[in-house]
């Protein structure tokens, strides 16, 4: 079977909101009014730390699809002042975030135990403070958020091939700046990480069979499988990968912005930044090429993300292993596309309502696990009350 990226069409219901004249959808979706509506219409559970678990109304998959965000919209009115990465969370928030992630992923693995029948993934995506709110394709909620998604293998088998040059696949090995120009030094820099639970693995070994993705990204196998996710050590190492990525990103774009910039003041691994990155001639050569393009090309300059923007995912491969990988973010690139799955959303009320009862049942089941672990209180919405699904005729 040929390995090729796949395109899936996912139905959704109409969003019951009116966007004011003069506002783009992305601008409105970042507003406190929309975030309040998100909790009222689709909220499943809220923790005392303001983590909100919610149903993705315009989602990636009707099989299983939910998200967790840190909803600070009532406390931090400036969207650019909200936490967008785990390193910006307090220690307590980070522990709650990790426990919630572990429980939702455990539910997914329990419910879909066969790697030959379902692709299971979770991952967080981060925007940076220089990303225009009105930029096409930008994720709509500028705060830390985690996605939990399941695709059946049958879906992927029947899906049509996606264009390998689709801009939404720009974090593959073909287009990404880090992978096309800086792959060797990027991989070598991340080798500095002192890991025990996570073991480096080549993406040639861990690709999803249907798509052949991820392509070329540094990857790590979770030794011990799902049981390791119950260990604090795993989450500490998960954070180490993010810290290594942040050092690389900040150092590179620091060189693009200012020739011979010093080691970033907030570097986690300053000695390795100096030795592996700033003493590497190819690193400086690529930084100069990007700097020259920024000066000459206004469109290219507008697309530069000067602050760290990333996607870090944890997924199950064809052999049932849990794999961690991390990539720079890019405009229009959704979390699923790291695995070569392009999702096109289509408004189709009838198709969505046909799948809604089974989807809501699973979301309410995972919510009960979170509640039982004292991670928050349930929220009733128009489509559910307690543990009961409410069909459209009721609400």
Secondary structure, 3 states (H helix, E strand, C coil): CCCCCEEEEEEECCCCCCCCCCCCHHHHHCCHHHHHHHHHHHEEEECCCCEEEEECCCCCCCCEEEEEEECCCCCCCCHHHCCCCHHHCCHHHHHHHHHHHHHHHHHHHHHCCCCCCEEEEEEEECCCCCCCCCCCCCCCCCCCEEEEEEEEHHHHHHCEECCCCCHHHCCCCCCCHHHHHCHHHHHHHHCCCCCCCEEEECHHHHCCCCCCCCCCCCEEEECCHHHHHHCHHHHHHHHHHHHHHHHHHHHHHHHHHCCCCCCCCCCCCHHHHHHHHCCCHHHHHHHHHHHHHHHHCHHHHHHCCCCCCEEEEEEECCCCCEEEEEEECCCCCCHHHHHCEEEEEEECHHHHHHHHHHHHHHHHHHHHHHHHCCCCEECCECCEECCEECCCCCC
